[in-house]
C-alpha cells in the first residue's frame, strides 16, 4: 500500500468532471461532460463505450495527464494537483524502452519513485516470473516475441492488438497480478465481454461529443475467475444482455458519427 492509501479510502473520485479541447479554428470540443465516477481501494472498474467517446480521456484525467475544465479529481481523498504519482499507467501499444533489458524496463518505474536499485530489480524479477518471463530478464525488447513484450508491459498493457486467445491469457495474467495485492484498477476497453470477465463493475459511456457516463453495473460473478471459462456462465450472459441493450444504441450513434465525419472529409 503506497503513501496516502488506506483500506477505506476512495482511490479515484471524479465529481462533475468536464474535459474540453480547443480546436484550430478556436472552437472548443467538449469530449466528456460532468463525469461522476468513484473507484474504491482494491476495486477493478472497466469503462466501455463507443469509439471516440472519451474513455481514454477519463483515464488521462485520473492519471493527471489532463486537467478538466470544470469539476474535481480526488485521489485517495486528496485533490489531484499535477500528475497522479500513485498511479501506474499501462499503454495500449508497446511502450518499452528499446535500449533497456526486460528487467530494467520493469524496474524503472520503481527507481523513479525512489526505490534502491537492488530492491527495484528484486521486485521486477518477481513480477517477470509471475508472467512467465523469469528467465528473460536480460533480453532486450528486440530479442522478445510480440507476446513476450506484451507480458513485460503487463508486469510493469491492455491488450487491444492481440488475438482473442492471447487476450484471454493476458486477462488471466492481469487478474493474477491484481489479486496479489488488490490495487484499484481503472481499465478501458471496447470489448464488453472482456470488461465483464475482468471487472467488479462495468461503467458505460454515451457516444460523444459531450459523452457522459450513462450506466454502472456491478458484476455478480465470484472470484477468483478464469476470464475464458467465466464467459460460459448463465449470469455472465444475463449481465451482457442487460448492458448491451443500453450500449448498443450508443455504439450505433458512434458509427453513424464516424461515417458522417468520413463523408464530410471526402
SESE-237669 format. One line per field, with one value per residue: residue number from 1; residue in one letter; x, y, z of N, C-alpha, C, O in turn. Coordinates in pm, whole numbers. Atoms other than C-alpha are relative to their C-alpha. Layout:
! residues N
resi: (NUM,...)
resn: (A,...)
npx: (X,...)
npy: (Y,...)
npz: (Z,...)
capx: (X,...)
capy: (Y,...)
capz: (Z,...)
cpx: (X,...)
cpy: (Y,...)
cpz: (Z,...)
opx: (X,...)
opy: (Y,...)
opz: (Z,...)
***
This chain:
! residues 266
resi: (1,2,3,4,5,6,7,8,9,10,11,12,13,14,15,16,17,18,19,20,21,22,23,24,25,26,27,28,29,30,31,32,33,34,35,36,37,38,39,40,41,42,43,44,45,46,47,48,49,50,51,52,53,54,55,56,57,58,59,60,61,62,63,64,65,66,67,68,69,70,71,72,73,74,75,76,77,78,79,80,81,82,83,84,85,86,87,88,89,90,91,92,93,94,95,96,97,98,99,100,101,102,103,104,105,106,107,108,109,110,111,112,113,114,115,116,117,118,119,120,121,122,123,124,125,126,127,128,129,130,131,132,133,134,135,136,137,138,139,140,141,142,143,144,145,146,147,148,149,150,151,152,153,154,155,156,157,158,159,160,161,162,163,164,165,166,167,168,169,170,171,172,173,174,175,176,177,178,179,180,181,182,183,184,185,186,187,188,189,190,191,192,193,194,195,196,197,198,199,200,201,202,203,204,205,206,207,208,209,210,211,212,213,214,215,216,217,218,219,220,221,222,223,224,225,226,227,228,229,230,231,232,233,234,235,236,237,238,239,240,241,242,243,244,245,246,247,248,249,250,251,252,253,254,255,256,257,258,259,260,261,262,263,264,265,266)
resn: (X,X,X,X,X,X,X,X,X,X,X,X,X,X,X,X,X,X,X,X,X,X,X,X,X,X,X,X,X,X,X,X,X,X,X,X,X,X,X,X,X,X,X,X,X,X,X,X,X,X,X,X,X,X,X,X,X,X,X,X,X,X,X,X,X,X,X,X,X,X,X,X,X,X,X,X,X,X,X,X,X,X,X,X,X,X,X,X,X,X,X,X,X,X,X,X,X,X,X,X,X,X,X,X,X,X,X,X,X,X,X,X,X,X,X,X,X,X,X,X,X,X,X,X,X,X,X,X,X,X,X,X,X,X,X,X,X,X,X,X,X,X,X,X,X,X,X,X,X,X,X,X,X,X,X,X,X,X,X,X,X,X,X,X,X,X,X,X,X,X,X,X,X,X,X,X,X,X,X,X,X,X,X,X,X,X,X,X,X,X,X,X,X,X,X,X,X,X,X,X,X,X,X,X,X,X,X,X,X,X,X,X,X,X,X,X,X,X,X,X,X,X,X,X,X,X,X,X,X,X,X,X,X,X,X,X,X,X,X,X,X,X,X,X,X,X,X,X,X,X,X,X,X,X,X,X,X,X,X,X,X,X,X,X,X,X)
npx: (85,-84,33,128,101,56,93,135,2,36,-122,23,134,27,126,45,-116,23,-127,15,-122,15,-31,-81,82,39,112,-33,63,20,-13,73,76,48,-19,-8,-51,-79,-66,-45,-127,11,108,-33,110,-22,79,30,79,-32,-125,-1,94,-70,-47,-140,-4,21,-121,-103,36,-34,-146,-56,-57,92,72,135,28,82,11,-115,-60,-63,-71,-5,68,-74,10,-111,-68,-108,1,37,-122,34,60,-75,77,-36,34,62,-106,-125,-60,-125,-120,-74,-140,-3,42,135,6,-17,125,95,-52,-19,107,-32,-116,46,67,-99,-42,-139,-5,5,137,80,-30,55,144,23,-20,118,111,-26,29,145,60,-67,-119,-108,-131,-20,-24,-116,21,49,130,-9,-29,122,115,102,72,-88,-8,125,-6,-89,80,98,-72,-43,50,117,-35,77,-44,-24,107,96,-54,-106,65,53,-115,-48,99,-24,-123,34,77,-92,-80,88,44,-111,-4,129,0,113,-26,92,-36,74,8,117,56,88,-25,-124,27,75,-84,-109,24,101,106,-12,55,9,7,76,-78,-37,-70,66,34,31,15,145,35,-101,48,-86,-11,30,-71,-94,-144,-75,65,-73,66,65,105,108,87,99,98,131,4,-81,81,112,-52,-39,122,54,-85,-1,127,-23,-120,14,43,-112,-97,52,-18,-141,-28,64,-80,-126,31,28,-127,-77,62,-24,-140,-30)
npy: (-120,-116,-113,-59,104,67,102,-51,-123,10,-15,-102,-59,-109,-66,-95,-36,-31,-14,-59,-27,-111,39,-95,-115,-76,60,95,130,60,145,65,-101,26,141,36,138,32,130,21,71,143,30,9,-62,-8,-99,45,-96,-6,-64,-145,-52,-64,97,-29,-134,17,63,-103,-92,67,8,-135,-42,-102,-70,-36,-144,-22,121,30,132,30,126,38,-105,-126,-60,30,-116,51,143,94,79,128,84,55,-18,104,-48,97,49,25,-122,40,-69,101,9,62,140,20,-25,-143,-65,16,-62,-145,-70,0,-85,-139,-30,-9,129,35,81,142,34,-10,116,119,0,16,140,70,-28,72,142,19,4,106,-49,-8,29,-89,-134,-66,-18,-130,17,56,143,62,5,-100,40,-17,-144,-35,47,-92,-119,32,9,-136,-93,65,99,-27,57,144,88,30,97,-66,-98,69,38,-122,-37,80,-50,-126,31,57,-110,-86,72,12,-111,-70,-143,-46,4,-63,73,-50,99,-2,135,16,131,-11,-82,79,110,-45,-108,-1,-86,-43,-133,-26,-140,-30,-50,-140,-79,-19,133,10,134,24,126,54,131,88,132,97,124,28,4,-30,33,25,-95,70,89,-77,-44,105,5,-59,-137,-81,-31,-86,-135,-50,-43,-120,-116,-23,-63,-145,-40,18,-126,-94,47,-34,-145,-23,39,-97,-123,26,5,-136,-72,49,-54,-144,-28,64)
npz: (0,13,-84,32,17,-116,46,15,78,141,77,102,-4,93,-35,102,81,141,69,133,75,94,137,76,41,-118,-70,-106,11,-131,16,-110,-73,-137,-35,-142,-9,-119,-3,-136,-16,26,93,142,74,144,73,136,75,143,40,-8,-100,-112,-102,-30,-60,-144,-54,-7,-109,-126,-9,-12,127,48,-106,45,2,-119,-82,-86,1,-128,-5,-141,-76,7,134,90,56,84,28,-105,-20,-61,104,111,123,96,133,89,88,-70,-52,-62,45,76,-45,-133,-6,-52,-144,-21,38,-110,-122,9,-70,-143,-23,8,-128,-105,-55,28,120,-34,-35,121,84,-65,22,144,32,-48,91,124,-24,-14,133,75,69,-97,62,114,-51,60,143,45,67,135,-13,-51,92,-30,-121,-116,-29,-67,-139,-71,-27,-104,-127,-48,96,56,100,121,127,-8,43,-107,-96,-78,-88,-118,-82,-64,-100,-120,-62,-67,-121,-100,-54,-81,-119,-95,-96,8,28,80,144,92,122,116,106,89,-2,-115,-61,-76,-119,-97,-45,-86,-94,-106,51,139,21,144,39,120,114,-9,-101,-131,-49,-142,-56,4,-67,-92,-42,-79,62,-107,29,-109,22,122,127,124,88,112,-49,-61,107,26,-108,25,-50,92,118,-40,-18,132,70,-65,32,145,37,-15,72,145,63,-1,100,132,14,26,138,90,-4,71,143,43,1,114,121,2,33,129)
capx: (0,151,159,-186,-364,-596,-820,-1136,-1040,-1158,-874,-1023,-1316,-1430,-1700,-1875,-1553,-1584,-1300,-1271,-1013,-960,-967,-755,-1048,-1092,-1398,-1400,-1473,-1625,-1510,-1659,-1927,-1997,-1850,-1906,-1705,-1569,-1322,-1269,-939,-890,-1173,-1145,-1360,-1387,-1504,-1674,-1812,-1816,-1501,-1415,-1647,-1376,-1282,-911,-979,-1119,-816,-586,-779,-738,-367,-325,-226,-532,-694,-1072,-1207,-1453,-1525,-1283,-1050,-954,-701,-728,-949,-693,-729,-516,-265,-48,50,-104,219,34,-83,73,-34,-38,-32,-231,72,419,584,918,1250,1441,1781,1685,1654,1322,1406,1524,1203,1003,1232,1248,909,1017,1350,1174,972,1296,1337,1701,1818,1873,1524,1374,1550,1439,1075,1098,1233,940,692,861,842,471,404,626,932,1163,1440,1413,1509,1839,1688,1626,1281,1402,1501,1147,838,538,355,657,687,320,387,681,446,188,448,537,-82,-411,-444,-619,-394,-387,-581,-875,-691,-391,-622,-783,-446,-332,-659,-591,-236,-376,-625,-348,-132,-426,-537,-190,-222,-565,-469,-751,-775,-941,-947,-1052,-1176,-1406,-1489,-1793,-1725,-1371,-1496,-1747,-1493,-1234,-1409,-1602,-1802,-1868,-1925,-2054,-2033,-2253,-2133,-1950,-1917,-2009,-2002,-2148,-2140,-2482,-2462,-2281,-2328,-2185,-2061,-2218,-1953,-1741,-1364,-1115,-1214,-1086,-1153,-1245,-1446,-1647,-1797,-1990,-2186,-2555,-2508,-2239,-2476,-2763,-2548,-2408,-2762,-2866,-2567,-2568,-2934,-2814,-2473,-2589,-2767,-2459,-2231,-2460,-2457,-2078,-2062,-2305,-2098,-1779,-1942,-2069,-1724,-1565,-1815,-1763,-1385,-1414)
capy: (0,332,659,810,476,346,45,254,539,607,556,775,1016,1227,1478,1652,1642,1808,1788,2008,2071,2392,2328,2500,2725,2845,2636,2416,2046,1901,1540,1442,1624,1617,1272,1123,812,654,368,228,95,-259,-231,-326,-98,-127,157,61,281,362,466,826,855,971,650,722,1086,982,757,1051,1273,1016,991,1368,1390,1604,1868,1901,2244,2205,1959,1794,1495,1336,1057,873,1157,1430,1680,1588,1858,1762,1405,1122,977,695,554,320,378,84,172,4,-22,-146,115,-49,133,-46,25,-135,-503,-653,-638,-276,-181,-318,-178,178,274,174,354,676,651,632,259,147,-26,-360,-360,-246,-528,-786,-683,-658,-1011,-1132,-961,-1105,-1451,-1401,-1354,-1646,-1444,-1509,-1636,-1347,-1053,-983,-978,-657,-590,-674,-1020,-1091,-1200,-968,-1168,-1161,-783,-758,-960,-736,-438,-611,-683,-318,-308,-364,-596,-427,-553,-918,-1211,-1346,-1641,-1430,-1161,-1417,-1546,-1190,-1123,-1409,-1282,-939,-1088,-1288,-977,-771,-1041,-1047,-700,-567,-221,-14,-63,161,-43,90,-146,-162,-524,-566,-937,-860,-592,-828,-1111,-898,-630,-578,-302,-210,157,257,589,750,842,1174,1462,1566,1200,1109,810,654,323,148,-226,-442,-778,-1062,-1322,-1493,-1456,-1592,-1614,-1763,-1497,-1755,-2003,-1730,-1636,-1964,-1890,-1803,-1488,-1365,-1386,-1226,-928,-898,-881,-619,-391,-440,-334,12,20,-90,238,437,220,275,651,638,452,697,996,836,773,1131,1264,1046,1164,1525,1498,1307)
capz: (0,-106,83,101,58,327,307,343,113,-242,-488,-764,-745,-1039,-949,-1241,-1445,-1786,-2038,-2346,-2617,-2815,-3190,-3454,-3557,-3198,-3114,-2804,-2843,-2525,-2507,-2170,-1973,-1597,-1538,-1193,-1110,-794,-776,-429,-298,-430,-684,-1053,-1270,-1650,-1875,-2203,-2476,-2847,-3031,-2951,-2651,-2410,-2228,-2257,-2174,-1835,-1782,-1859,-1617,-1338,-1419,-1402,-1769,-1847,-1628,-1650,-1740,-1453,-1175,-936,-924,-592,-538,-205,-82,-165,-452,-753,-846,-1142,-1215,-1015,-877,-702,-1034,-1287,-1649,-1891,-2260,-2536,-2766,-2675,-2453,-2371,-2383,-2661,-2503,-2170,-2085,-1984,-1614,-1641,-1823,-1531,-1261,-1394,-1255,-905,-941,-1047,-725,-529,-467,-431,-749,-579,-435,-768,-955,-699,-727,-1107,-1124,-918,-1149,-1458,-1304,-1233,-1606,-1711,-1811,-1516,-1746,-1994,-1774,-1950,-2300,-2490,-2645,-2998,-2868,-2743,-2935,-2957,-2692,-2461,-2498,-2403,-2089,-1996,-2031,-1815,-1547,-1541,-2111,-2206,-2497,-2789,-3073,-2955,-3094,-2893,-2737,-2631,-2493,-2261,-2144,-2077,-1898,-1660,-1602,-1522,-1274,-1104,-1066,-940,-698,-540,-386,-494,-617,-762,-1140,-1398,-1721,-2063,-2334,-2638,-2554,-2328,-2275,-2163,-1923,-1757,-1737,-1558,-1356,-1033,-1203,-1565,-1645,-1989,-2169,-2430,-2778,-2798,-2820,-2464,-2367,-2031,-1802,-1856,-1671,-1389,-1327,-1051,-1181,-972,-1060,-797,-773,-848,-1215,-1536,-1798,-2064,-1856,-1682,-2021,-2027,-1709,-1712,-1501,-1742,-2039,-1847,-1750,-2103,-2249,-1994,-2056,-2434,-2450,-2337,-2502,-2849,-2927,-2828,-3043,-3343,-3279,-3270,-3601,-3760,-3645,-3777,-4115,-4137,-4049,-4316,-4579,-4479,-4525,-4855)
cpx: (88,-47,-131,-112,-46,-110,-140,-11,-38,123,-12,-143,-5,-137,-31,116,-39,134,-26,135,-27,48,75,-79,-52,-118,49,-79,-11,-2,-85,-67,-49,9,11,38,82,54,58,134,-22,-105,49,-120,38,-93,-16,-83,39,136,-14,-90,70,45,144,17,-20,122,111,-28,39,150,65,65,-87,-69,-139,-21,-92,-18,129,46,68,60,24,-41,75,-11,123,54,119,-14,-44,117,-26,-56,107,-88,50,-51,-59,102,126,61,128,114,89,144,13,-45,-141,-7,18,-124,-104,45,-1,-110,24,117,-38,-67,96,45,147,6,-9,-141,-90,21,-60,-150,-34,16,-120,-119,18,-31,-149,-71,77,125,120,138,34,37,112,-13,-55,-131,9,29,-121,-106,-100,-76,84,14,-127,5,96,-77,-102,67,36,-117,-119,25,-69,48,11,-117,-81,59,106,-59,-51,112,53,-99,18,127,-28,-76,89,84,-84,-39,109,3,-121,14,-129,41,-112,41,-90,2,-121,-82,-83,22,126,-23,-72,88,103,-46,-96,-121,28,-75,-7,-22,-83,96,31,-57,-85,-48,-22,5,-149,-40,115,-58,102,-4,-18,66,110,145,58,-71,102,-72,-62,-116,-119,-103,-108,-112,-127,-5,81,-86,-118,47,41,-122,-52,82,-7,-128,9,114,-18,-38,114,107,-46,10,145,40,-57,80,131,-21,-25,128,84,-55,28,142,37,-9)
cpy: (124,111,61,-101,-51,-91,55,122,-28,29,111,50,116,56,106,46,19,28,53,28,115,-43,112,125,81,-56,-97,-127,-60,-151,-74,107,-55,-148,-17,-147,-15,-142,-19,-74,-150,-39,2,50,11,105,-47,107,1,63,151,60,65,-95,29,139,-8,-64,104,103,-62,-10,136,49,106,64,35,150,37,-133,-27,-145,-19,-141,-34,118,134,58,-32,129,-51,-149,-81,-97,-130,-99,-58,4,-102,38,-111,-59,-26,133,-34,85,-99,-18,-61,-145,-10,36,149,77,-9,78,152,78,8,93,147,42,1,-131,-24,-99,-149,-47,3,-122,-128,-9,-21,-145,-83,20,-71,-149,-27,-3,-97,41,11,-21,97,142,74,18,138,-21,-63,-150,-78,-5,109,-32,18,148,47,-39,85,127,-22,-9,139,81,-69,-57,20,-70,-152,-81,-46,-93,65,103,-68,-46,122,50,-76,43,129,-26,-59,109,89,-69,-9,114,92,153,35,0,72,-46,45,-105,26,-127,-22,-133,4,78,-81,-110,44,81,-34,82,34,132,25,149,15,37,147,78,19,-133,3,-146,-26,-132,-52,-129,-71,-140,-108,-136,-21,11,-108,-51,-44,81,-64,-86,77,43,-104,-1,77,147,94,43,92,144,61,51,131,124,32,68,152,46,-1,131,100,-39,36,150,33,-34,103,130,-16,1,140,83,-39,57,149,35,-54,99)
cpz: (0,93,-46,-14,136,-48,-24,-89,-145,-83,-104,14,-98,33,-105,-88,-147,-66,-140,-63,-97,-137,-72,-39,119,77,106,-21,139,-17,102,83,133,39,151,9,126,-15,139,2,-20,-101,-145,-78,-147,-60,-144,-69,-145,-25,9,105,120,109,40,60,151,66,16,109,135,20,17,-128,-68,120,-50,3,116,72,75,-20,135,-5,147,88,4,-140,-84,-59,-81,-24,121,21,75,-101,-92,-123,-101,-138,-86,-96,82,45,76,-54,-73,45,140,-8,58,148,31,-41,111,123,-5,73,150,30,-6,129,117,61,-32,-116,31,32,-123,-90,59,-23,-147,-41,44,-91,-133,16,4,-135,-92,-74,94,-60,-113,43,-68,-151,-30,-77,-138,1,49,-109,38,127,125,35,70,147,82,35,108,134,48,39,-49,-137,-133,-125,0,-54,121,105,89,94,127,92,74,105,129,72,77,130,108,65,91,129,106,100,-8,-3,-73,-147,-74,-140,-113,-111,-88,16,126,68,87,130,108,59,103,122,113,-42,-146,-15,-150,-24,-126,-113,22,-118,126,56,151,44,15,66,83,58,87,-59,108,-23,103,-47,89,-124,-103,-107,-124,50,56,-105,-34,104,-33,44,-89,-118,34,15,-134,-77,58,-37,-149,-46,11,-89,-151,-70,-7,-101,-140,-25,-34,-141,-98,-4,-75,-150,-55,-9,-121,-131,-14,-40,-137,-115)
opx: (176,-155,-153,-229,36,-175,-211,-119,-27,183,80,-236,65,-236,34,123,-97,215,-106,236,-131,160,83,-22,-131,-142,161,-202,91,-95,-158,-9,-110,-89,86,-33,165,-18,146,173,-110,-124,135,-225,145,-210,83,-166,137,190,-112,-118,3,78,175,109,52,160,181,64,96,198,186,135,-39,-103,-151,38,-97,8,227,-30,150,-1,93,24,36,-7,236,-19,218,-125,-13,130,67,-96,210,-208,167,-170,-35,95,137,69,153,114,133,204,124,-129,-196,-100,-44,-156,-181,-37,-1,-84,-4,117,14,-58,55,121,191,-84,-78,-183,-176,-74,-108,-202,-129,-61,-161,-193,-78,-90,-195,-182,66,166,208,236,135,34,107,82,-133,-157,-78,16,-115,-109,-90,-103,33,18,-121,-41,72,-68,-128,9,54,-101,-122,130,-97,-34,45,-230,-39,40,107,-10,-38,98,83,-59,8,130,20,-48,70,102,-40,-44,80,40,-131,-49,-190,152,-230,146,-213,108,-220,-195,-28,21,127,28,-34,81,141,14,-171,-234,144,-194,91,-80,-90,214,-48,-121,-200,-160,43,-6,-219,-158,232,-154,221,-111,66,1,186,175,1,-155,219,-192,-143,-224,-232,-219,-201,-210,-125,-58,46,-87,-155,-21,18,-117,-94,25,-15,-126,-62,106,43,21,129,167,34,40,172,115,7,98,175,61,20,145,148,21,50,166,148,13)
opy: (136,105,80,-63,-78,-65,5,180,-140,136,192,-29,216,-18,210,164,-71,104,-2,43,117,-91,225,234,174,-18,-146,-124,-85,-207,-167,212,-162,-209,55,-234,69,-235,56,-139,-209,-159,83,-15,62,113,-78,174,-64,132,209,180,127,-51,39,162,56,-25,104,157,6,-10,145,150,180,-5,98,220,153,-239,47,-231,63,-234,39,151,224,-18,-29,205,-94,-203,-47,-196,-208,-210,5,-23,-102,65,-229,-178,17,227,20,124,-197,-122,-74,-181,87,104,200,179,84,136,215,183,110,162,228,157,27,-130,6,-182,-224,-153,-83,-175,-214,-115,-91,-194,-176,-74,-124,-211,-132,-54,-90,-25,94,33,78,234,197,60,195,-131,-143,-216,-200,80,171,57,56,183,132,35,107,178,67,33,161,196,-184,-32,-78,-128,-209,-33,-28,-72,43,120,-12,-41,114,104,-19,45,149,37,-28,109,130,-5,-29,93,189,223,-51,41,48,-7,44,-156,85,-134,-34,-140,-48,39,-75,-138,-34,71,-131,50,45,141,-1,221,-77,60,220,18,-24,-145,78,-238,49,-166,-30,-126,-74,-189,-119,-240,71,-7,-141,-140,-6,61,-1,-86,31,68,-75,-74,176,231,212,160,177,237,180,158,220,228,149,143,224,151,80,165,171,47,78,192,117,40,139,188,76,54,173,164,46,95,200,143,-32,61)
opz: (85,151,-165,-14,224,-150,-112,-101,-193,-71,-119,24,-81,38,-108,-125,-209,-13,-215,6,-164,-153,-24,-50,103,191,99,-30,204,-74,67,110,139,81,218,-42,158,-52,180,-95,42,-125,-181,-80,-179,-25,-211,-6,-183,62,-39,102,203,219,159,139,227,177,117,170,221,134,40,-126,-154,216,-155,85,156,16,64,-63,177,-57,218,186,78,-237,-33,-122,-23,-23,235,-50,98,-66,-117,-114,-137,-156,-62,-130,197,-33,184,-170,-12,17,192,-92,109,192,124,20,132,193,100,131,212,132,71,170,230,158,-143,-133,-38,-12,-139,-146,-15,-56,-180,-124,-26,-119,-190,-72,-40,-144,-214,-169,73,-8,-180,-39,-78,-217,47,-125,-175,-102,63,-198,144,208,230,153,158,234,201,147,188,234,168,81,-92,-196,-203,-196,-104,-59,235,224,211,206,236,214,194,208,237,195,188,232,226,187,198,235,224,215,67,76,-136,-181,-48,-191,-100,-146,-43,-32,235,191,199,235,225,179,191,229,106,-7,-186,13,-220,57,-208,-90,83,-205,132,105,224,-38,83,69,51,135,54,-96,197,-9,135,-165,193,-118,-99,-129,-192,-11,48,-71,-108,88,-106,-29,-104,-155,-46,-29,-158,-136,-17,-72,-187,-144,-59,-153,-221,-173,-106,-165,-223,-137,-119,-205,-197,-112,-144,-224,-164,-100,-184,-220,-124,-95,-185,-230)
***
